[in-house]
Every structure is written in structure tokens, then in C-alpha cells.
Amino acid sequence: MKEKKNLIKNPSFQAILTSLICIVLGLFIGFIVLLLINPAGAGEAIKTILINFMSRSSSIARMKALGNTLAKSAPLLMCALSICFCYKVGLFNIGAPGQYEAGACIGLYAALAWHCNWVVCLILAAIAGAIVGAVSGALKAYRNVNEVISGIMLNWIILYTTNMILAKVKDPTSPYTIKLSTGNKSALIPTAGLNTLFSNNKSVTLAIPFAILFAILIWVILSKTKFGYELRATGFNKEAAKYAGMKEKQNIIITLAIGGALAGIGAAFLFLTGYQEWSTTQSSVPAMGFNGIAATFLGGLHPIGTIFASFFIQSITDGGALINKSIYPSQISDLISAIIIYLCGFVLFFKFAINNWIGKRDKGGPNVNDVPVKDDAAKAEGGDK
């Protein structure tokens, strides 16, 4: 019983439990929406969203679909890590989509115009994202401009700049950039044999294990290093960090630059696999950066938790594309993700409710410390008699 109580009080267990509560409630509300649209197929639709690739008819098709989900989970994980890293330092990096766009812009341009190999393209994508992040960081550090405001503005500025630059390397017959398979094969991230595990899906590349390694690296930096401690200290109290001799302005810029680099690498992990091309007529900010917010909070604001949360968010997104579109809109999965994000805002409330329940249960139960006292009193009374 004591072990059970200790488990419930464990912060990691509470983080997992609250995330599961958000998922269950989000799916339940999504199911209600499906029922309101058409009750007849609501059960099958929510099942399809949940199982995603498992709904395919053959094992080959299932493995290939799983590979597609993993290929898109890698860039989503990088965007989630970008937001998570900055949030741990007290900054809300809503500019991750713009940093993602910058990474896509320079990564693809270097591949198609300069014919660089994938390593160089990856590094350039990281640098481009870092520069955009550093701009928000400098504005925050030296002019106290809220990073949310500057991030949102930069998202749109970078979007249209990317469209203009990549228009120079687009396919003449379409609005999309030239395929790397024909334009520059050396810019494709190697599969290293991973594709054979997923029905020869060439989108499954080293980007997937690299993204997981980045998550572990970010966790180590934040939790186990002096550098990470200084960054977190700056986030907790900028003035106290300054008083302690830390370079608080520099730390803010570095934090958003690292966040930007992670988002930029995320874009490279998608576009340098050849999974899709950039549309130069794109008029909306890529959803990948915003979905990273859902993965971050659903993962309990923990770099390791974001690995599983990113896969789940991407899986239900892909599952939503498989439902009967003549009855239900595929955006229902986006609705569920949005509800989960909203519910993640109540994570602290859920934790408070759990701890409050534990406290009441502990108070309501028998006080084991009282038992020996009563026994001793009874023995003393018996002795006097």
C-alpha cells in the first residue's frame, strides 16, 4: 500500500497520468463531435484515428504507413524539443514555425542551387533556424520585446521570404521545389537500411534515430550540466541570475538560438528525406511548428516525454486522413489535437486535484502512530491493576 501511495505521489507518474487524462478527454470530446456529425460511423471513425496504420489491409501496407508516420514524427519531435527547451528556460518559443521555415529554405536552397550534400544542408538549416531564433532573443534581451510577439511576426516574414527564395529552385511545371531524387541525390538523408524494415519506405531515414538522440541530448544538457542549470536559473529569475554573476541577456539569446536550430533541423529532417517538397505558393504557416506545442505539453514538458507525445500526435493526425471524407472532415484529428493542447493547460489543475485527493485520503485513514500509544496506555493501566 505504501509503495502504491509513493507511486501516486511520484512527479513522473503524475505527469504520465495527467497526459493520459488529457488524451482520454480529448478523444472523448472528438468522439462526441463525430457523433453529432453522423452517429452511424462515429465508432469506426474514432477507431481509425486511433489505430492509424493498423487499419491498413495488409502487413506490407501497415509497415509502409508506419514508416510514413515515423518520418513525420521526427521533424515534429524536433519542433517539440525546440519549444520544450525554451519553455524550460522561461521562454515561449511560438516562433518555432518561422525557424522551421528558415531551415527548410536554406536547407533546400543549398541542396538544389549549391548542390551540397545532406550533412552541409543539415548544418546550414540549423544555422538558419538559430539566426531567426537569435533575433527574437536579442529583441527580448535588449529591448524587452515579448518573444511571442516577435516570434509570430517573424513566422510570416520568413514564410514569404522562403517562398521567394525557393521559387528560384522550383519545378517549372508546378509550384513545388524540384525533387531531391532528381535534383541532387547527395542531399537526401541516408536510410542506412532502415527503409527495409518498413516495406522499403525510402522516407524512413537516419532522421528518426537522430531526432531521438537530440531528445536525449537536450535532457542531459538541461538536467545534468552547469550550462543547463544557468539557463534554467535565468528562466526562473532573470534578476537573481544577473546578481549571481550569470549573463542573463546572453543566456536568453543562446536559448532561443538553440531552440531555432532545433526547429531548423526539424525542417531538414522532413524535406531532406524526399518525403515532400516545399510549395512556393504556400500562404499559411506550416502546422508542424504549432503541433510541436501539443507534443511538448502532452509530453509533460520533458524531452523524453516529447518522443512518445510526438509520435501520438502525428499518428492521430495521419489517422484522421484515413476516415471517410464523404462523411467526416479529415481535420477532426486536428480538432482532437487542439482539444488536447487546451486540456494540457489544466495539467497543473489535474496535479493539484490528485495531490489534494492523496492528502484527504491520508488524513481520512487510521493514524498508525496512534496505535502503539493506545497499546502502551492499556499495558500501563493493566500493570497498575
KEKE-3310 file (N, C-alpha, C; in steps of 0.2 Angstrom, whole numbers, plus 5000, padded with zeros to 4 digits):
npx = (5004:5010:5020:5011:5006:5017:5020:5009:5012:5023:5032:5034:5026:5014:5014:5014:5001:4992:4994:4989:4975:4972:4973:4963:4951:4952:4950:4938:4929:4931:4925:4912:4910:4911:4899:4889:4890:4888:4881:4881:4893:4903:4910:4918:4926:4933:4940:4948:4956:4963:4970:4976:4989:4987:4975:4976:4975:4984:5000:5011:5007:5004:5016:5023:5015:5016:5030:5029:5022:5032:5042:5037:5036:5048:5053:5042:5045:5057:5053:5045:5055:5062:5052:5050:5063:5065:5055:5058:5067:5060:5054:5043:5043:5035:5039:5044:5038:5042:5056:5057:5053:5064:5074:5070:5070:5084:5090:5085:5088:5102:5104:5098:5102:5115:5120:5124:5129:5120:5124:5130:5119:5110:5117:5117:5104:5101:5109:5102:5089:5094:5098:5086:5080:5089:5087:5074:5078:5087:5079:5071:5080:5087:5078:5067:5056:5042:5044:5034:5027:5037:5040:5029:5027:5039:5036:5028:5035:5046:5040:5035:5047:5054:5046:5049:5063:5064:5057:5066:5072:5062:5051:5048:5035:5027:5021:5030:5046:5060:5062:5072:5077:5079:5085:5096:5104:5113:5109:5100:5095:5103:5096:5101:5098:5087:5075:5071:5065:5053:5044:5052:5051:5057:5057:5060:5073:5089:5086:5076:5082:5091:5084:5078:5090:5094:5084:5087:5100:5096:5089:5100:5108:5100:5097:5108:5120:5131:5129:5115:5109:5112:5105:5091:5090:5091:5079:5070:5072:5077:5084:5089:5098:5107:5112:5119:5130:5128:5126:5113:5107:5114:5111:5097:5097:5105:5097:5085:5092:5097:5085:5079:5088:5085:5072:5075:5083:5073:5065:5074:5075:5063:5061:5073:5073:5066:5052:5042:5040:5043:5030:5030:5019:5013:5003:5000:5006:5017:5010:5017:5026:5017:5010:5020:5019:5008:5014:5024:5018:5010:5019:5023:5031:5044:5059:5061:5048:5042:5045:5037:5025:5025:5025:5012:5004:5007:5002:4988:4985:4988:4980:4967:4967:4963:4949:4932:4930:4919:4909:4915:4925:4943:4950:4946:4955:4964:4956:4955:4968:4970:4961:4967:4979:4973:4967:4979:4983:4977:4985:4992:4981:4975:4986:4985:4973:4975:4985:4978:4968:4975:4980:4969:4965:4975:4973:4961:4962:4966:4977:4992:5002:4995:4992:5002:5003:4991:4991:5002:4997:4986:4993:5000:4990:4984:4995:4995:4984)
npy = (4994:5006:5007:5009:5022:5030:5029:5036:5048:5051:5063:5060:5050:5056:5066:5057:5052:5063:5067:5056:5058:5070:5065:5055:5063:5072:5063:5058:5070:5072:5061:5064:5075:5068:5060:5069:5074:5062:5049:5035:5031:5035:5027:5019:5028:5035:5025:5022:5034:5032:5019:5021:5017:5003:5000:4997:4986:4975:4968:4973:4985:4991:4992:5001:5012:5015:5018:5031:5038:5038:5045:5058:5061:5063:5077:5083:5080:5087:5100:5100:5098:5110:5120:5115:5116:5130:5133:5128:5136:5147:5154:5156:5149:5152:5156:5145:5139:5149:5148:5135:5136:5144:5135:5125:5133:5137:5125:5117:5126:5126:5113:5112:5123:5125:5112:5105:5092:5081:5083:5095:5103:5100:5106:5120:5122:5121:5132:5143:5142:5145:5158:5165:5162:5169:5182:5185:5182:5192:5204:5202:5201:5214:5224:5221:5215:5205:5188:5181:5189:5195:5182:5178:5188:5186:5173:5175:5184:5176:5166:5171:5176:5164:5158:5166:5164:5150:5149:5151:5138:5130:5117:5119:5116:5116:5122:5117:5114:5107:5089:5081:5068:5069:5081:5083:5070:5068:5076:5069:5062:5048:5031:5021:5007:5006:5008:4996:4989:4994:4990:4994:5008:5023:5035:5033:5037:5040:5051:5049:5041:5050:5061:5056:5055:5068:5072:5065:5071:5085:5083:5079:5090:5100:5095:5089:5097:5111:5122:5120:5122:5135:5141:5138:5144:5157:5158:5156:5167:5181:5193:5188:5179:5187:5194:5184:5183:5177:5178:5185:5191:5186:5172:5172:5175:5164:5153:5154:5154:5141:5134:5138:5132:5119:5118:5122:5111:5101:5104:5101:5087:5083:5088:5084:5071:5068:5066:5075:5090:5108:5120:5134:5143:5143:5149:5149:5147:5133:5119:5111:5117:5122:5111:5106:5112:5105:5092:5095:5100:5089:5079:5082:5092:5087:5082:5068:5063:5070:5063:5051:5058:5066:5056:5051:5062:5064:5052:5051:5062:5057:5047:5053:5057:5046:5043:5042:5053:5058:5059:5063:5077:5077:5085:5083:5076:5086:5094:5086:5086:5100:5101:5093:5100:5112:5106:5102:5114:5113:5105:5107:5109:5097:5090:5096:5092:5078:5078:5084:5075:5064:5069:5071:5058:5052:5059:5055:5041:5028:5033:5027:5029:5032:5020:5012:5020:5019:5005:5005:5013:5005:4994:4999:5003:4990:4985:4993:4989)
npz = (5000:5004:4994:4983:4986:4986:4973:4967:4972:4965:4955:4941:4938:4940:4930:4918:4921:4921:4907:4901:4905:4898:4885:4885:4888:4877:4866:4869:4868:4855:4849:4853:4845:4832:4833:4833:4820:4812:4818:4815:4809:4819:4829:4821:4815:4825:4829:4818:4818:4830:4828:4816:4806:4808:4803:4789:4776:4773:4779:4773:4768:4781:4787:4779:4780:4794:4793:4786:4796:4806:4799:4798:4811:4816:4812:4819:4832:4834:4833:4844:4854:4852:4857:4870:4876:4876:4884:4896:4900:4903:4892:4879:4865:4852:4840:4833:4821:4811:4812:4808:4795:4790:4791:4782:4770:4768:4769:4758:4747:4748:4744:4731:4724:4726:4727:4738:4750:4761:4774:4775:4771:4782:4792:4788:4788:4802:4806:4800:4806:4819:4818:4816:4828:4836:4833:4839:4852:4855:4854:4864:4875:4875:4872:4878:4871:4869:4867:4861:4853:4844:4838:4832:4822:4815:4810:4799:4791:4787:4781:4768:4763:4762:4752:4741:4739:4737:4726:4715:4714:4710:4702:4685:4680:4691:4707:4716:4724:4716:4715:4726:4723:4709:4707:4716:4723:4733:4743:4750:4765:4772:4772:4778:4778:4786:4779:4774:4784:4784:4773:4762:4763:4758:4764:4777:4787:4793:4800:4810:4821:4824:4828:4840:4848:4849:4858:4869:4871:4874:4886:4894:4894:4900:4912:4918:4917:4920:4912:4907:4920:4922:4912:4915:4928:4924:4918:4928:4937:4931:4936:4948:4943:4936:4947:4953:4945:4932:4914:4910:4898:4888:4889:4887:4873:4868:4872:4864:4851:4851:4852:4840:4831:4833:4828:4815:4811:4812:4800:4790:4793:4787:4774:4768:4767:4756:4757:4755:4745:4745:4744:4734:4734:4745:4758:4771:4788:4792:4799:4807:4816:4826:4830:4837:4849:4855:4857:4865:4878:4880:4882:4895:4896:4896:4889:4885:4886:4876:4865:4864:4864:4852:4843:4845:4842:4829:4824:4826:4818:4805:4806:4805:4792:4786:4788:4783:4771:4765:4774:4786:4791:4787:4796:4809:4817:4819:4827:4838:4842:4845:4856:4865:4867:4873:4885:4891:4896:4909:4916:4928:4936:4936:4943:4955:4959:4960:4970:4981:4983:4987:4999:5007:5008:5015:5027:5031:5033:5046:5059:5061:5070:5081:5087:5094:5105:5112:5115:5123:5134:5138:5142:5153:5161:5164:5171:5183:5189)
capx = (5000:5014:5023:5006:5005:5023:5020:5005:5015:5029:5030:5035:5020:5008:5015:5011:4994:4989:4994:4984:4969:4971:4972:4956:4946:4952:4947:4931:4926:4932:4920:4906:4909:4909:4893:4885:4890:4885:4882:4882:4900:4907:4914:4923:4930:4937:4944:4953:4960:4967:4975:4980:4992:4985:4969:4978:4973:4990:5005:5016:5004:5004:5023:5024:5011:5020:5036:5027:5021:5038:5046:5034:5036:5055:5053:5038:5049:5062:5049:5043:5061:5063:5048:5052:5070:5064:5050:5061:5071:5055:5053:5038:5045:5030:5042:5047:5037:5047:5063:5057:5053:5071:5078:5068:5073:5091:5092:5083:5091:5109:5103:5096:5106:5123:5122:5128:5127:5115:5127:5131:5112:5108:5121:5115:5097:5102:5111:5097:5085:5097:5098:5080:5078:5093:5083:5069:5081:5090:5074:5069:5086:5090:5073:5061:5051:5040:5046:5028:5025:5042:5040:5023:5028:5044:5034:5025:5040:5051:5036:5035:5054:5056:5043:5053:5070:5064:5054:5072:5073:5056:5050:5045:5029:5022:5023:5034:5053:5062:5063:5079:5079:5081:5089:5103:5103:5118:5106:5095:5097:5103:5092:5106:5095:5081:5069:5069:5061:5046:5042:5056:5049:5063:5056:5062:5080:5093:5082:5072:5086:5095:5079:5078:5097:5093:5079:5091:5105:5093:5088:5106:5110:5095:5097:5115:5126:5131:5126:5108:5107:5112:5099:5085:5091:5089:5072:5066:5073:5082:5087:5093:5103:5111:5115:5123:5135:5126:5125:5106:5105:5117:5108:5091:5099:5108:5092:5081:5096:5097:5078:5079:5092:5082:5067:5078:5085:5067:5063:5079:5073:5057:5062:5079:5071:5062:5045:5038:5043:5040:5026:5031:5013:5011:5000:4999:5012:5017:5007:5022:5029:5012:5009:5025:5016:5004:5018:5028:5014:5007:5025:5024:5037:5050:5062:5060:5041:5040:5047:5031:5019:5026:5023:5005:5001:5007:4998:4981:4984:4988:4973:4962:4967:4960:4942:4928:4930:4912:4905:4918:4931:4949:4953:4944:4961:4967:4952:4957:4975:4968:4957:4972:4983:4969:4967:4986:4983:4974:4989:4993:4975:4975:4990:4983:4967:4977:4988:4973:4964:4980:4981:4962:4964:4980:4970:4955:4964:4969:4983:4995:5006:4991:4991:5006:5002:4985:4993:5006:4992:4982:4998:5002:4984:4984:5001:4993:4979)
capy = (5000:5011:5008:5012:5029:5033:5029:5041:5055:5052:5068:5057:5046:5061:5069:5052:5051:5069:5067:5051:5061:5074:5061:5052:5068:5074:5058:5058:5075:5071:5056:5067:5078:5063:5058:5075:5074:5056:5044:5029:5029:5038:5022:5017:5034:5036:5019:5023:5039:5029:5014:5024:5012:4997:5000:4995:4979:4970:4969:4977:4992:4994:4994:5007:5018:5016:5022:5037:5042:5039:5050:5064:5061:5066:5084:5086:5080:5092:5106:5100:5100:5117:5123:5112:5118:5137:5134:5126:5142:5153:5157:5153:5149:5152:5157:5139:5138:5153:5144:5129:5138:5146:5128:5122:5137:5137:5118:5115:5130:5123:5106:5112:5128:5124:5105:5102:5085:5081:5085:5103:5106:5100:5111:5126:5123:5123:5139:5147:5142:5148:5165:5168:5162:5174:5189:5186:5183:5199:5209:5200:5203:5221:5229:5218:5213:5199:5183:5178:5194:5194:5176:5177:5192:5183:5167:5177:5187:5171:5162:5174:5176:5157:5157:5170:5161:5144:5150:5150:5131:5126:5114:5124:5114:5116:5127:5114:5114:5101:5084:5079:5062:5071:5087:5082:5064:5068:5079:5065:5059:5041:5027:5016:5001:5007:5008:4989:4987:4997:4989:4998:5015:5027:5041:5031:5038:5042:5057:5046:5040:5057:5065:5053:5056:5075:5072:5063:5076:5091:5081:5079:5097:5104:5092:5087:5101:5118:5126:5120:5125:5143:5143:5137:5149:5163:5157:5156:5174:5185:5197:5184:5176:5193:5195:5178:5183:5174:5183:5183:5193:5181:5166:5172:5174:5157:5149:5155:5152:5134:5132:5139:5127:5113:5118:5122:5104:5098:5105:5097:5080:5081:5089:5081:5064:5067:5064:5080:5096:5115:5124:5141:5147:5142:5155:5148:5145:5126:5117:5107:5121:5123:5104:5104:5114:5100:5087:5097:5099:5082:5075:5084:5097:5083:5080:5061:5063:5073:5057:5047:5063:5067:5050:5050:5067:5063:5046:5053:5066:5053:5043:5057:5057:5039:5042:5043:5060:5060:5060:5067:5080:5074:5090:5081:5074:5092:5096:5082:5089:5106:5100:5090:5106:5116:5102:5102:5120:5111:5099:5109:5108:5089:5088:5098:5088:5072:5078:5085:5068:5060:5072:5069:5050:5051:5061:5051:5034:5027:5036:5021:5031:5032:5013:5010:5024:5016:4999:5006:5015:4999:4989:5003:5003:4984:4984:4997:4985)
capz = (5000:5004:4988:4979:4988:4984:4966:4965:4973:4961:4950:4934:4937:4939:4923:4914:4922:4918:4900:4899:4906:4893:4879:4885:4887:4870:4861:4871:4865:4847:4848:4853:4839:4827:4834:4831:4813:4810:4824:4812:4808:4823:4832:4816:4813:4831:4829:4813:4820:4835:4826:4810:4801:4809:4799:4783:4774:4773:4783:4770:4769:4788:4789:4775:4783:4800:4791:4785:4802:4809:4795:4800:4819:4818:4812:4824:4838:4834:4834:4851:4858:4852:4862:4876:4878:4878:4889:4902:4902:4904:4886:4875:4858:4847:4833:4830:4814:4807:4812:4804:4788:4788:4790:4775:4765:4767:4768:4751:4743:4747:4741:4724:4720:4728:4726:4744:4752:4766:4780:4774:4771:4788:4796:4786:4791:4809:4807:4798:4812:4825:4817:4817:4835:4840:4833:4844:4858:4855:4855:4871:4880:4875:4871:4882:4867:4871:4862:4857:4848:4839:4835:4827:4816:4811:4806:4792:4787:4785:4776:4762:4761:4759:4745:4736:4738:4734:4719:4711:4713:4709:4696:4680:4679:4697:4712:4721:4723:4712:4719:4728:4719:4703:4708:4720:4727:4738:4748:4753:4771:4770:4775:4782:4779:4790:4775:4773:4790:4783:4767:4758:4763:4757:4769:4784:4786:4799:4804:4815:4827:4826:4832:4847:4851:4851:4864:4875:4872:4877:4893:4898:4894:4904:4919:4921:4915:4923:4907:4908:4926:4922:4908:4919:4933:4921:4916:4934:4939:4927:4940:4953:4939:4935:4953:4954:4940:4926:4909:4908:4892:4883:4890:4883:4866:4867:4872:4858:4846:4851:4850:4832:4827:4833:4823:4808:4809:4810:4793:4786:4794:4783:4767:4765:4766:4750:4758:4752:4743:4748:4739:4734:4734:4752:4761:4779:4792:4792:4806:4811:4822:4831:4833:4842:4856:4858:4858:4871:4884:4881:4884:4901:4896:4897:4882:4884:4885:4869:4860:4863:4863:4845:4839:4846:4839:4822:4822:4826:4813:4800:4806:4803:4785:4783:4789:4777:4770:4762:4780:4791:4788:4790:4801:4815:4821:4821:4832:4844:4845:4848:4862:4870:4869:4878:4891:4894:4901:4915:4919:4935:4940:4937:4948:4961:4961:4963:4977:4986:4984:4991:5006:5010:5009:5020:5033:5032:5036:5053:5061:5063:5075:5087:5089:5099:5111:5115:5117:5129:5139:5140:5146:5159:5165:5166:5176:5189:5192)
cpx = (5004:5018:5018:5005:5011:5023:5015:5008:5021:5028:5030:5028:5014:5008:5012:5003:4990:4989:4989:4976:4967:4970:4965:4951:4946:4949:4940:4927:4926:4926:4913:4904:4907:4902:4888:4885:4886:4886:4883:4889:4905:4912:4920:4928:4935:4942:4950:4958:4965:4972:4979:4983:4990:4978:4970:4976:4978:4996:5010:5013:5004:5011:5025:5021:5014:5026:5034:5026:5027:5042:5044:5035:5043:5055:5048:5041:5054:5059:5047:5049:5063:5059:5049:5058:5069:5060:5053:5066:5067:5053:5048:5040:5040:5032:5045:5045:5041:5054:5063:5057:5060:5075:5076:5070:5080:5093:5091:5087:5099:5109:5102:5100:5113:5125:5126:5125:5123:5118:5127:5124:5109:5111:5118:5108:5097:5104:5106:5091:5087:5097:5092:5078:5082:5090:5078:5072:5084:5085:5072:5074:5087:5084:5066:5055:5048:5041:5040:5026:5030:5042:5034:5024:5034:5041:5031:5030:5045:5047:5037:5042:5056:5052:5047:5059:5069:5060:5060:5074:5067:5055:5046:5037:5024:5025:5028:5041:5055:5064:5070:5082:5081:5086:5096:5102:5107:5115:5101:5098:5097:5098:5095:5102:5088:5074:5067:5065:5054:5044:5045:5054:5055:5063:5059:5070:5083:5090:5079:5076:5090:5090:5078:5084:5097:5089:5083:5097:5102:5091:5094:5108:5106:5096:5103:5121:5125:5128:5118:5106:5107:5106:5092:5085:5089:5082:5068:5066:5079:5087:5092:5099:5109:5115:5120:5129:5134:5125:5118:5104:5108:5113:5101:5092:5101:5102:5087:5085:5096:5090:5077:5082:5089:5076:5069:5080:5078:5064:5068:5077:5067:5059:5068:5078:5068:5055:5041:5042:5040:5036:5027:5025:5010:5009:4999:5005:5012:5014:5012:5025:5023:5010:5014:5023:5012:5009:5022:5024:5011:5013:5027:5030:5044:5053:5061:5052:5038:5041:5040:5025:5019:5023:5015:5001:5001:5003:4991:4980:4984:4982:4967:4961:4964:4953:4938:4926:4923:4907:4908:4924:4938:4952:4950:4950:4964:4963:4954:4963:4974:4965:4962:4977:4979:4969:4974:4987:4981:4979:4990:4987:4974:4979:4988:4977:4970:4981:4983:4969:4969:4980:4974:4962:4969:4977:4965:4956:4966:4976:4987:5000:5002:4991:4995:5005:4996:4987:4997:5002:4989:4987:4999:4996:4983:4989:4999:4988:4982)
cpy = (5006:5013:5011:5020:5033:5034:5035:5048:5056:5057:5065:5054:5051:5064:5064:5052:5057:5069:5062:5054:5066:5071:5058:5057:5071:5070:5058:5064:5075:5066:5059:5071:5074:5061:5063:5075:5068:5051:5037:5026:5032:5033:5020:5022:5035:5031:5020:5028:5036:5024:5016:5018:5005:4995:4997:4988:4974:4973:4974:4985:4995:4996:5000:5013:5020:5020:5029:5041:5043:5045:5057:5066:5064:5073:5087:5085:5085:5099:5106:5101:5107:5121:5121:5115:5126:5137:5132:5132:5148:5156:5153:5154:5148:5153:5151:5138:5142:5150:5138:5131:5140:5140:5125:5126:5136:5129:5115:5119:5128:5117:5107:5117:5127:5117:5103:5096:5086:5084:5093:5106:5106:5105:5118:5127:5125:5130:5144:5148:5146:5156:5169:5168:5167:5181:5190:5186:5189:5204:5208:5203:5210:5226:5226:5217:5206:5194:5180:5183:5194:5188:5175:5182:5189:5176:5169:5180:5181:5166:5164:5175:5169:5156:5160:5166:5155:5144:5149:5143:5127:5122:5119:5122:5114:5121:5124:5114:5107:5095:5082:5073:5064:5077:5086:5076:5064:5072:5075:5062:5051:5037:5022:5009:5001:5006:5000:4986:4989:4996:4993:5005:5020:5034:5039:5032:5039:5047:5055:5045:5046:5061:5063:5055:5064:5076:5071:5068:5083:5089:5081:5086:5101:5101:5090:5091:5108:5123:5126:5123:5132:5145:5143:5142:5156:5163:5158:5164:5177:5189:5194:5181:5181:5194:5190:5178:5180:5180:5182:5185:5188:5174:5166:5171:5167:5152:5149:5153:5144:5131:5133:5134:5121:5112:5118:5114:5100:5098:5101:5090:5078:5082:5086:5073:5063:5066:5069:5086:5103:5118:5131:5146:5146:5149:5155:5145:5137:5124:5113:5110:5121:5116:5102:5107:5109:5094:5089:5097:5093:5078:5078:5088:5093:5081:5073:5060:5065:5067:5054:5052:5065:5062:5050:5056:5066:5057:5047:5058:5062:5049:5047:5058:5051:5038:5044:5050:5062:5061:5064:5071:5077:5079:5088:5079:5081:5095:5093:5085:5095:5106:5097:5096:5110:5112:5102:5108:5118:5106:5101:5108:5101:5087:5090:5094:5081:5072:5080:5079:5064:5062:5070:5062:5049:5053:5057:5044:5034:5030:5030:5023:5031:5025:5011:5014:5021:5009:5000:5008:5009:4994:4993:5002:4996:4982:4987:4992:4979)
cpz = (5000:4998:4983:4980:4985:4976:4963:4966:4969:4955:4942:4933:4936:4932:4918:4914:4919:4910:4897:4899:4900:4886:4879:4884:4880:4865:4863:4868:4858:4845:4848:4847:4833:4827:4832:4824:4810:4815:4821:4812:4813:4827:4827:4815:4819:4831:4824:4815:4825:4832:4820:4806:4802:4805:4792:4782:4774:4777:4780:4770:4776:4789:4785:4778:4790:4799:4790:4791:4806:4806:4797:4808:4820:4818:4817:4831:4839:4836:4841:4856:4858:4857:4869:4879:4880:4884:4896:4905:4903:4898:4882:4868:4853:4840:4830:4823:4809:4807:4808:4797:4786:4787:4783:4769:4763:4765:4761:4746:4742:4743:4733:4720:4721:4727:4732:4746:4758:4773:4780:4774:4778:4793:4795:4788:4798:4810:4805:4803:4818:4824:4818:4824:4839:4839:4838:4851:4860:4857:4862:4876:4880:4874:4875:4878:4868:4865:4858:4852:4842:4835:4830:4821:4812:4807:4799:4788:4784:4780:4769:4759:4758:4753:4740:4734:4735:4727:4713:4709:4712:4703:4691:4679:4685:4702:4717:4719:4719:4717:4720:4724:4712:4703:4711:4725:4733:4744:4752:4760:4770:4774:4780:4783:4783:4786:4774:4778:4789:4776:4761:4757:4763:4762:4776:4783:4793:4803:4810:4821:4829:4830:4840:4851:4853:4857:4870:4877:4876:4884:4897:4899:4900:4911:4922:4920:4919:4918:4907:4914:4926:4917:4912:4925:4930:4919:4923:4937:4936:4931:4945:4949:4938:4941:4955:4949:4933:4921:4906:4901:4887:4883:4887:4876:4864:4867:4866:4851:4845:4849:4843:4828:4827:4828:4816:4806:4808:4803:4789:4787:4790:4776:4764:4765:4759:4751:4755:4749:4746:4742:4740:4734:4741:4755:4768:4782:4793:4799:4810:4817:4828:4834:4838:4849:4859:4861:4865:4878:4885:4884:4891:4902:4898:4890:4880:4882:4879:4864:4858:4861:4855:4841:4839:4842:4831:4820:4822:4820:4806:4800:4804:4796:4782:4784:4783:4776:4767:4768:4785:4788:4791:4795:4808:4820:4823:4827:4839:4847:4848:4855:4867:4872:4874:4885:4895:4898:4908:4919:4926:4939:4941:4943:4955:4964:4964:4969:4982:4988:4989:4998:5010:5012:5015:5027:5036:5035:5043:5054:5064:5069:5082:5091:5095:5106:5115:5118:5124:5135:5142:5145:5153:5164:5168:5172:5183:5193:5195)
residu = (MET:LYS:GLU:LYS:LYS:ASN:LEU:ILE:LYS:ASN:PRO:SER:PHE:GLN:ALA:ILE:LEU:THR:SER:LEU:ILE:CYS:ILE:VAL:LEU:GLY:LEU:PHE:ILE:GLY:PHE:ILE:VAL:LEU:LEU:LEU:ILE:ASN:PRO:ALA:GLY:ALA:GLY:GLU:ALA:ILE:LYS:THR:ILE:LEU:ILE:ASN:PHE:MET:SER:ARG:SER:SER:SER:ILE:ALA:ARG:MET:LYS:ALA:LEU:GLY:ASN:THR:LEU:ALA:LYS:SER:ALA:PRO:LEU:LEU:MET:CYS:ALA:LEU:SER:ILE:CYS:PHE:CYS:TYR:LYS:VAL:GLY:LEU:PHE:ASN:ILE:GLY:ALA:PRO:GLY:GLN:TYR:GLU:ALA:GLY:ALA:CYS:ILE:GLY:LEU:TYR:ALA:ALA:LEU:ALA:TRP:HIS:CYS:ASN:TRP:VAL:VAL:CYS:LEU:ILE:LEU:ALA:ALA:ILE:ALA:GLY:ALA:ILE:VAL:GLY:ALA:VAL:SER:GLY:ALA:LEU:LYS:ALA:TYR:ARG:ASN:VAL:ASN:GLU:VAL:ILE:SER:GLY:ILE:MET:LEU:ASN:TRP:ILE:ILE:LEU:TYR:THR:THR:ASN:MET:ILE:LEU:ALA:LYS:VAL:LYS:ASP:PRO:THR:SER:PRO:TYR:THR:ILE:LYS:LEU:SER:THR:GLY:ASN:LYS:SER:ALA:LEU:ILE:PRO:THR:ALA:GLY:LEU:ASN:THR:LEU:PHE:SER:ASN:ASN:LYS:SER:VAL:THR:LEU:ALA:ILE:PRO:PHE:ALA:ILE:LEU:PHE:ALA:ILE:LEU:ILE:TRP:VAL:ILE:LEU:SER:LYS:THR:LYS:PHE:GLY:TYR:GLU:LEU:ARG:ALA:THR:GLY:PHE:ASN:LYS:GLU:ALA:ALA:LYS:TYR:ALA:GLY:MET:LYS:GLU:LYS:GLN:ASN:ILE:ILE:ILE:THR:LEU:ALA:ILE:GLY:GLY:ALA:LEU:ALA:GLY:ILE:GLY:ALA:ALA:PHE:LEU:PHE:LEU:THR:GLY:TYR:GLN:GLU:TRP:SER:THR:THR:GLN:SER:SER:VAL:PRO:ALA:MET:GLY:PHE:ASN:GLY:ILE:ALA:ALA:THR:PHE:LEU:GLY:GLY:LEU:HIS:PRO:ILE:GLY:THR:ILE:PHE:ALA:SER:PHE:PHE:ILE:GLN:SER:ILE:THR:ASP:GLY:GLY:ALA:LEU:ILE:ASN:LYS:SER:ILE:TYR:PRO:SER:GLN:ILE:SER:ASP:LEU:ILE:SER:ALA:ILE:ILE:ILE:TYR:LEU:CYS:GLY:PHE:VAL:LEU:PHE:PHE:LYS:PHE:ALA:ILE:ASN:ASN:TRP:ILE:GLY:LYS:ARG:ASP:LYS:GLY:GLY:PRO:ASN:VAL:ASN:ASP:VAL:PRO:VAL:LYS:ASP:ASP:ALA:ALA:LYS:ALA:GLU:GLY:GLY:ASP:LYS)
# end
